[in-house]
Amino acid sequence: MNWQFKKEFYGRKEGLNLKCIKEYLEYGYYHIPLTMFSGYYRAVYVTGDYDSIYSRIEKPFPDALTVQRPKGKFAMHFSGGFDSSLVAKFYDGDDVDYIHLVGPESDKARAFAKTLKGKLHEIEITPEEFIKVCNEVLPLFREPYPYNDIVFAYIASKKAKELGHSLIITGDGGDVVFGGLNVGPDSAEACDIWKTLEPNFLLGMDTLQPLMHSVLLNWSKAELLPKGNISVNKPFLRDYFRELNMPREIAEQKKVPWGGSTGVLKSEYVVTYLKDTVQSSSHNWITKFKFYGEPKHELLFRQYSLVKWLERNYKEKIGKSEQEIFLKEIGNVDEHDRRERKERHMREIKNGIKVLSPAPALQAIRKFKKLKVR
């Protein structure tokens, strides 16, 4: 039996939690156990055969990955990036179906697929198809998700289900173990894993995310981190792939966002649709928050995703009086954040910590990037 993360909700919904809504919009996540509703909470736990791994391995890596390979048929979300390629290398078989979304990573995915026994299935998504699926599934998720890759995960898993699969395997968690584009300090627990788990929950499918096992997370902290082997381009995996004689396109690649999600949000059709949907909704009050710094990327998608979710899970439409109440509460949340930042700033000064405000910090970073190495 495989293991997977589960999410449960408890409590009583007492109205929207505007602080969590602001954190979702600004940072892309909010802390467990909180939810979008005051008085309503979530818990995350593990089910299945999680602990037997310890009696079946001699060393953390790669043993903790290889022994988790399930028996029987399964499908894999396969981008051709570092993490999905690592899992594919050890989990390959004649009955494995690799689901790939056509995009910038397709050449390397195809090159690697030629060395694998499993079958590669390619899906090309148009902006119109993206919007159609968004409207279909975003309101159905138990919580709004901050990034558009959840839509692509749903499309990939739906294809796998059509092929007769009930189990999806992914490389989720590879950024935490080997370095990469982490969502935030709580990404492993609060956000990243749910881009696959939520769609599969909706589709009635099981999920295995072998790289998320604590054996690998702890090994990474003890072995890779002290040696400087955790960075965006995953130096450990680059060297390891060379040792395994994997295709040059895989071993020498650079880390990029999931290929299936690249480009769609730049489509004029998609951008216009998302903006119009948000502004025409009675929940357009969510656009009135003031952010201290630059919000995480894909703010427009988060606003759109949240609007669609609120229309189903809160109220389809709200009146002008309720909008005004929310606008007043937004002002209170923003003011509370301002005071909290000021107090934290004063404490840091008192403790002798040099504080650099966001604007000068960004200027310093930009200046550094322009410097030429001599």
SEFI-323377 format. One line per field, with one value per residue (C-alpha): x, y, z; residue in one letter; residue number from 1. Coordinates in nm, 4 decimals, decimal comma, padded with zeros to 6 digits, always signed. Example, Ala and Ser with C-alpha at 12.3 -4.5 7.8 and 13.67 -1.06 7.14 Angstrom:
2
px <- c(+01,2300  +01,3670) .
py <- c(-00,4500  -00,1060) .
pz <- c(+00,7800  +00,7140) .
aa <- c(A  S) .
i <- c(1  2) .
//
This chain:
374
px <- c(+00,0000  +00,1296  +00,1170  -00,0152  -00,0966  -00,4547  -00,6336  -00,9253  -01,1356  -01,3054  -01,4829  -01,7656  -01,7494  -01,8032  -01,7385  -01,4455  -01,0971  -00,9656  -00,6175  -00,5789  -00,7244  -00,4635  -00,1803  -00,3050  -00,3054  +00,0278  +00,2385  +00,0582  -00,0131  -00,1417  -00,0454  -00,1891  -00,4343  -00,6055  -00,8455  -01,0382  -01,3085  -01,2801  -01,3550  -01,2835  -00,9546  -00,7557  -00,5229  -00,2687  -00,1558  -00,0165  -00,2065  -00,0890  +00,2412  +00,4746  +00,6999  +00,7898  +01,0469  +01,2949  +01,3302  +01,3819  +01,6669  +02,0397  +02,0993  +01,8691  +01,9441  +01,8576  +01,7190  +01,4330  +01,3217  +01,3612  +01,1839  +00,8718  +00,8058  +00,4579  +00,3583  +00,1182  +00,0399  +00,0504  +00,0847  +00,3377  +00,3242  +00,6338  +00,7673  +01,1202  +01,2564  +01,4988  +01,2521  +01,0151  +01,3163  +01,4755  +01,1595  +01,1087  +01,4635  +01,3948  +01,0236  +01,0244  +00,8458  +00,6465  +00,3146  +00,4028  +00,2279  +00,4114  +00,1760  +00,3513  +00,2156  +00,3699  +00,5809  +00,9395  +01,0593  +00,9206  +01,2471  +01,4261  +01,1217  +01,1096  +01,4841  +01,4616  +01,1399  +01,3269  +01,5398  +01,2398  +01,0196  +00,6981  +00,4828  +00,4895  +00,1521  +00,1647  -00,1108  -00,1181  -00,3367  -00,4785  -00,5669  -00,9351  -00,8984  -00,7148  -01,0017  -01,2609  -01,0904  -01,0361  -01,4056  -01,4855  -01,2549  -01,1328  -01,4638  -01,4662  -01,1371  -01,1660  -00,9431  -00,8359  -00,4914  -00,2483  -00,0824  -00,2045  -00,0077  -00,2972  -00,5045  -00,2377  -00,2107  -00,5861  -00,5628  -00,2727  -00,4451  -00,7710  -00,5815  -00,4274  -00,7714  -00,8955  -00,6064  -00,7362  -00,5080  -00,6043  -00,2567  -00,0538  +00,3167  +00,4907  +00,8233  +00,6567  +00,8898  +01,2060  +01,2538  +01,2553  +01,5088  +01,7410  +01,6716  +01,4574  +01,1608  +01,0150  +00,6766  +00,7688  +00,8993  +00,6005  +00,5736  +00,6298  +00,3416  +00,1091  +00,1084  +00,3316  +00,2039  -00,1590  -00,1220  -00,1459  -00,3351  -00,6380  -00,7040  -00,6560  -00,8907  -01,1490  -01,0948  -01,1022  -00,7393  -00,4507  -00,1231  +00,2324  +00,4921  +00,8022  +01,0370  +00,8255  +00,9197  +01,0943  +01,3901  +01,4860  +01,4063  +01,6261  +01,9060  +01,8985  +01,9333  +02,2190  +02,4153  +02,3322  +02,2673  +02,6023  +02,7915  +02,6075  +02,4384  +02,0926  +02,0357  +01,8004  +01,9848  +02,0179  +02,3934  +02,3657  +02,1180  +02,3174  +02,6219  +02,4134  +02,2452  +02,5853  +02,6887  +02,3753  +02,4574  +02,1242  +02,0714  +02,2634  +01,9341  +01,8340  +02,1686  +02,2639  +01,9256  +01,8443  +01,5610  +01,2468  +00,8819  +00,6716  +00,6664  +00,2921  +00,2287  +00,4749  +00,3259  -00,0461  -00,0770  +00,0899  -00,1806  -00,3751  -00,6960  -00,6289  -00,5137  -00,8165  -01,0526  -00,9081  -00,9185  -01,2751  -01,3931  -01,2447  -01,3668  -01,7203  -01,7659  -01,9293  -01,6232  -01,3907  -01,3373  -01,0492  -00,8426  -00,8406  -00,5777  -00,2590  +00,0629  +00,3840  +00,6080  +00,5697  +00,3225  +00,4271  +00,3996  +00,0619  -00,1375  -00,3973  -00,4504  -00,4885  -00,7478  -00,9377  -00,9111  -01,0321  -01,3268  -01,4429  -01,4013  -01,5887  -01,8780  -01,9354  -01,8162  -01,9279  -02,1913  -02,2400  -02,3157  -02,3022  -02,4776  -02,3274  -02,3692  -02,1675  -01,9030  -01,8690  -01,8285  -01,5485  -01,3776  -01,3829  -01,2422  -00,9695  -00,8691  -00,8486  -00,6356  -00,4007  -00,3662  -00,2988  -00,0262  +00,1260  +00,1436  +00,2794  +00,5571  +00,6443  +00,6640  +00,8773  +01,1032  +01,1503  +01,2284  +01,4922  +01,6527  +01,6492  +01,8179  +02,0851  +01,9638  +02,0238  +01,6986  +01,6812  +01,3403  +01,2052  +01,2637  +01,6375  +01,6762  +01,5374  +01,7583  +02,0628  +01,9725  +01,9230  +02,2534  +02,4320  +02,2891  +02,4273  +02,7810  +03,0224  +03,2448  +03,6064) .
py <- c(+00,0000  +00,3450  +00,6537  +00,9991  +01,3279  +01,3892  +01,7071  +01,7329  +02,0314  +02,0967  +02,3717  +02,6043  +02,8678  +03,2079  +03,4334  +03,5073  +03,5420  +03,8493  +03,8168  +03,4733  +03,6072  +03,8828  +03,6385  +03,4093  +03,6980  +03,8430  +03,5373  +03,2470  +03,0602  +03,0973  +02,9009  +02,5695  +02,5289  +02,8447  +02,8590  +03,1216  +03,1080  +03,2245  +02,9452  +02,6813  +02,4893  +02,2307  +01,9508  +01,7691  +01,4169  +01,1057  +00,7854  +00,4489  +00,2628  +00,5468  +00,3969  +00,0547  +00,2237  +00,2334  -00,1440  -00,1666  +00,0748  +00,0828  +00,4492  +00,7485  +00,8142  +00,6655  +00,3788  +00,5807  +00,6624  +00,3225  +00,1174  +00,3301  +00,2154  +00,0637  -00,2656  -00,2632  +00,0013  +00,3740  +00,7025  +00,9759  +01,3524  +01,3867  +01,7324  +01,6259  +01,8450  +01,7322  +01,5848  +01,3942  +01,2610  +01,1292  +00,9431  +00,8145  +00,6761  +00,4503  +00,3784  +00,3044  -00,0027  -00,1335  -00,0508  +00,3089  +00,5941  +00,9278  +01,2256  +01,5263  +01,8750  +02,0222  +02,3275  +02,4570  +02,1358  +01,9031  +01,8445  +01,7148  +01,5127  +01,3446  +01,2794  +01,1063  +00,9211  +00,7457  +00,5738  +00,4630  +00,1547  +00,3367  +00,5271  +00,9062  +01,0801  +01,4438  +01,6980  +02,0385  +02,2962  +02,6044  +02,9233  +02,8444  +02,4962  +02,6403  +02,8804  +02,6069  +02,3803  +02,6709  +02,7495  +02,3824  +02,2878  +02,5933  +02,6408  +02,2700  +02,2586  +02,2529  +02,5610  +02,8116  +02,7333  +03,0169  +02,9023  +02,7888  +02,4622  +02,3026  +02,3335  +02,1503  +01,8830  +01,8280  +01,7940  +01,5485  +01,3360  +01,3330  +01,1950  +00,9275  +00,8315  +00,7999  +00,5589  +00,3424  +00,4529  +00,5134  +00,6066  +00,9138  +00,9490  +01,2859  +01,4515  +01,6962  +01,7877  +01,7795  +02,1527  +02,1016  +01,8178  +01,9312  +02,3028  +02,4930  +02,7256  +02,6909  +02,8495  +02,9778  +02,8724  +02,6412  +02,5191  +02,1539  +02,1461  +02,4201  +02,4536  +02,2779  +01,9233  +02,0231  +02,1118  +01,7355  +01,6145  +01,8406  +01,7504  +01,3818  +01,4059  +01,5589  +01,2824  +01,0033  +00,9053  +00,8193  +01,0090  +00,9052  +01,1790  +00,9768  +01,2766  +01,4180  +01,1405  +01,2724  +01,0358  +01,2345  +01,5708  +01,5005  +01,3586  +01,6770  +01,8982  +01,6873  +01,6085  +01,8491  +02,1758  +02,1973  +02,1300  +02,3990  +02,1419  +02,2952  +02,5688  +02,6586  +02,4540  +02,1458  +02,0753  +01,7420  +01,6048  +01,7376  +01,5407  +01,2368  +01,2298  +01,2328  +00,9340  +00,7527  +00,8407  +01,0110  +01,2182  +01,5441  +01,7363  +01,6115  +01,6288  +01,9765  +02,1472  +02,4562  +02,4739  +02,6353  +02,6391  +02,3416  +02,3564  +02,3049  +02,6276  +02,8417  +03,0951  +03,0495  +03,3346  +03,5625  +03,4940  +03,8126  +03,6100  +03,4580  +03,7839  +03,9726  +03,6983  +03,6794  +04,0570  +04,0860  +03,8004  +03,9561  +04,3105  +04,2032  +03,9929  +04,1321  +03,9903  +04,2385  +04,3867  +04,1378  +04,3632  +04,6471  +04,5111  +04,7146  +04,5146  +04,6236  +04,4693  +04,3066  +04,0147  +03,6697  +03,6046  +03,5120  +03,7608  +03,7941  +03,4190  +03,4134  +03,6894  +03,5040  +03,1688  +03,3244  +03,4977  +03,1727  +02,9888  +03,2507  +03,2519  +02,8827  +02,8376  +03,1664  +03,3547  +03,3724  +03,7432  +03,9944  +04,3287  +04,6743  +04,6935  +04,3738  +04,4975  +04,8140  +04,6041  +04,4066  +04,7254  +04,8603  +04,5329  +04,5431  +04,8857  +04,7418  +04,4464  +04,6758  +04,9100  +04,6192  +04,4939  +04,8420  +04,8703  +04,5174  +04,5896  +04,9123  +04,7375  +04,4591  +04,7185  +04,8942  +04,5653  +04,4839  +04,8260  +04,7810  +04,4423  +04,5900  +04,4329  +04,6419  +04,6669  +04,7372  +04,8397  +04,6612  +04,9481  +04,9967  +04,6196  +04,5720  +04,8511  +04,6841  +04,3508  +04,5096  +04,6956  +04,3739  +04,1922  +04,4612  +04,4250  +04,2426  +03,9798  +04,0691) .
pz <- c(+00,0000  -00,0908  +00,1300  +00,0571  +00,2224  +00,3280  +00,4235  +00,6641  +00,7637  +01,0956  +01,2859  +01,1908  +00,9195  +01,0799  +00,7830  +00,5547  +00,7028  +00,5248  +00,6722  +00,5092  +00,1861  +00,1810  +00,2557  -00,0218  -00,2694  -00,1589  -00,0758  -00,2413  +00,0831  +00,4365  +00,7430  +00,8550  +01,0322  +00,9027  +00,6074  +00,4119  +00,6789  +01,0388  +01,2854  +01,0214  +01,0132  +00,8200  +00,9184  +00,7014  +00,7799  +00,6125  +00,5429  +00,4160  +00,4334  +00,5287  +00,7986  +00,6585  +00,4363  +00,7249  +00,7353  +00,3589  +00,2974  +00,3714  +00,2892  +00,2363  -00,1321  -00,3698  -00,1611  -00,0128  -00,3654  -00,5298  -00,2599  -00,2903  -00,6466  -00,6425  -00,7957  -01,0856  -01,3460  -01,2909  -01,4768  -01,4155  -01,4598  -01,6762  -01,7636  -01,8512  -01,5738  -01,3061  -01,0601  -01,2868  -01,4816  -01,1626  -01,0654  -01,4211  -01,4278  -01,1293  -01,1863  -01,5598  -01,6930  -01,9883  -01,8237  -01,7253  -01,9066  -01,9048  -01,9348  -02,0843  -02,1528  -02,4658  -02,3926  -02,3735  -02,2061  -02,4719  -02,6600  -02,3527  -02,2444  -02,5850  -02,5822  -02,2451  -02,3343  -02,6169  -02,3512  -02,1439  -02,1739  -02,0872  -02,3357  -02,3711  -02,4123  -02,5204  -02,4546  -02,6193  -02,4474  -02,6134  -02,4234  -02,4863  -02,3384  -02,0388  -01,9631  -02,0099  -01,7578  -01,5162  -01,5115  -01,4641  -01,1792  -00,9849  -00,8007  -00,7038  -00,5144  -00,1365  -00,1197  -00,3855  -00,5241  -00,6031  -00,9257  -01,2645  -01,2595  -01,0715  -01,3898  -01,5888  -01,3209  -01,3495  -01,7285  -01,7009  -01,4356  -01,6303  -01,9301  -01,7075  -01,5803  -01,9386  -01,9964  -01,7125  -01,4292  -01,0680  -00,9375  -01,0294  -00,9446  -00,9530  -00,8799  -00,6391  -00,3562  -00,5643  -00,5160  -00,1409  -00,1558  -00,4356  -00,4679  -00,7134  -00,7238  -00,3755  -00,3144  +00,0303  +00,3696  +00,4180  +00,0610  +00,1445  +00,3909  +00,2787  -00,0945  -00,3443  -00,2975  -00,3442  -00,7111  -00,7714  -00,4670  -00,5112  -00,8775  -00,8018  -00,5035  -00,7350  -00,9914  -00,7314  -00,7938  -00,5610  -00,5539  -00,4710  -00,4198  -00,3264  -00,3064  -00,0234  +00,2191  +00,5302  +00,4778  +00,1694  +00,3240  +00,6253  +00,4081  +00,2016  +00,5091  +00,6489  +00,3303  +00,0482  +00,2286  +00,4163  +00,0915  -00,1004  -00,3234  -00,2935  -00,5486  -00,8303  -01,0958  -00,8736  -00,8965  -00,7172  -00,9705  -01,2648  -01,1493  -01,0577  -01,3992  -01,5659  -01,3544  -01,4749  -01,8395  -01,8855  -02,2028  -02,2196  -02,2573  -01,9109  -01,7294  -01,8492  -01,8384  -01,6361  -01,3873  -01,5285  -01,4195  -01,5257  -01,9056  -01,9294  -01,7448  -01,9386  -02,1763  -02,1226  -01,8741  -02,1279  -02,3844  -02,4582  -02,4668  -02,1235  -01,9611  -02,0898  -01,9791  -01,6283  -01,5822  -01,7118  -01,4907  -01,1780  -01,2467  -01,3426  -01,0293  -00,7161  -00,5398  -00,7103  -00,3624  -00,3288  -00,5596  -00,3049  -00,0646  -00,0306  -00,0404  +00,1295  -00,1348  -00,4747  -00,4524  -00,5652  -00,9378  -01,0913  -00,8798  -01,1568  -01,1639  -00,7849  -00,8012  -01,0720  -00,8935  -00,5687  -00,7349  -00,8975  -00,5680  -00,3630  -00,6077  -00,5399  -00,1813  -00,0238  -00,2237  -00,5979  -00,5710  -00,2879  -00,2579  -00,2383  +00,1383  +00,1915  -00,0512  +00,1568  +00,4720  +00,3099  +00,1896  +00,5450  +00,6791  +00,4142  +00,5442  +00,8966  +00,7814  +00,5882  +00,8857  +01,1210  +00,8854  +00,8686  +01,2483  +01,2792  +01,0288  +01,2084  +01,5465  +01,4003  +01,2412  +01,5767  +01,7521  +01,4912  +01,5334  +01,9103  +01,8727  +01,6489  +01,3249  +01,0147  +00,8235  +00,4516  +00,3223  +00,0109  -00,2353  -00,1587  -00,1353  -00,4837  -00,6137  -00,4604  -00,6211  -00,9624  -00,9283  -00,8332  -01,1359  -01,3658  -01,2354  -01,4632  -01,3143  -01,3872) .
aa <- c(M  N  W  Q  F  K  K  E  F  Y  G  R  K  E  G  L  N  L  K  C  I  K  E  Y  L  E  Y  G  Y  Y  H  I  P  L  T  M  F  S  G  Y  Y  R  A  V  Y  V  T  G  D  Y  D  S  I  Y  S  R  I  E  K  P  F  P  D  A  L  T  V  Q  R  P  K  G  K  F  A  M  H  F  S  G  G  F  D  S  S  L  V  A  K  F  Y  D  G  D  D  V  D  Y  I  H  L  V  G  P  E  S  D  K  A  R  A  F  A  K  T  L  K  G  K  L  H  E  I  E  I  T  P  E  E  F  I  K  V  C  N  E  V  L  P  L  F  R  E  P  Y  P  Y  N  D  I  V  F  A  Y  I  A  S  K  K  A  K  E  L  G  H  S  L  I  I  T  G  D  G  G  D  V  V  F  G  G  L  N  V  G  P  D  S  A  E  A  C  D  I  W  K  T  L  E  P  N  F  L  L  G  M  D  T  L  Q  P  L  M  H  S  V  L  L  N  W  S  K  A  E  L  L  P  K  G  N  I  S  V  N  K  P  F  L  R  D  Y  F  R  E  L  N  M  P  R  E  I  A  E  Q  K  K  V  P  W  G  G  S  T  G  V  L  K  S  E  Y  V  V  T  Y  L  K  D  T  V  Q  S  S  S  H  N  W  I  T  K  F  K  F  Y  G  E  P  K  H  E  L  L  F  R  Q  Y  S  L  V  K  W  L  E  R  N  Y  K  E  K  I  G  K  S  E  Q  E  I  F  L  K  E  I  G  N  V  D  E  H  D  R  R  E  R  K  E  R  H  M  R  E  I  K  N  G  I  K  V  L  S  P  A  P  A  L  Q  A  I  R  K  F  K  K  L  K  V  R) .
i <- c(1  2  3  4  5  6  7  8  9  10  11  12  13  14  15  16  17  18  19  20  21  22  23  24  25  26  27  28  29  30  31  32  33  34  35  36  37  38  39  40  41  42  43  44  45  46  47  48  49  50  51  52  53  54  55  56  57  58  59  60  61  62  63  64  65  66  67  68  69  70  71  72  73  74  75  76  77  78  79  80  81  82  83  84  85  86  87  88  89  90  91  92  93  94  95  96  97  98  99  100  101  102  103  104  105  106  107  108  109  110  111  112  113  114  115  116  117  118  119  120  121  122  123  124  125  126  127  128  129  130  131  132  133  134  135  136  137  138  139  140  141  142  143  144  145  146  147  148  149  150  151  152  153  154  155  156  157  158  159  160  161  162  163  164  165  166  167  168  169  170  171  172  173  174  175  176  177  178  179  180  181  182  183  184  185  186  187  188  189  190  191  192  193  194  195  196  197  198  199  200  201  202  203  204  205  206  207  208  209  210  211  212  213  214  215  216  217  218  219  220  221  222  223  224  225  226  227  228  229  230  231  232  233  234  235  236  237  238  239  240  241  242  243  244  245  246  247  248  249  250  251  252  253  254  255  256  257  258  259  260  261  262  263  264  265  266  267  268  269  270  271  272  273  274  275  276  277  278  279  280  281  282  283  284  285  286  287  288  289  290  291  292  293  294  295  296  297  298  299  300  301  302  303  304  305  306  307  308  309  310  311  312  313  314  315  316  317  318  319  320  321  322  323  324  325  326  327  328  329  330  331  332  333  334  335  336  337  338  339  340  341  342  343  344  345  346  347  348  349  350  351  352  353  354  355  356  357  358  359  360  361  362  363  364  365  366  367  368  369  370  371  372  373  374) .
//
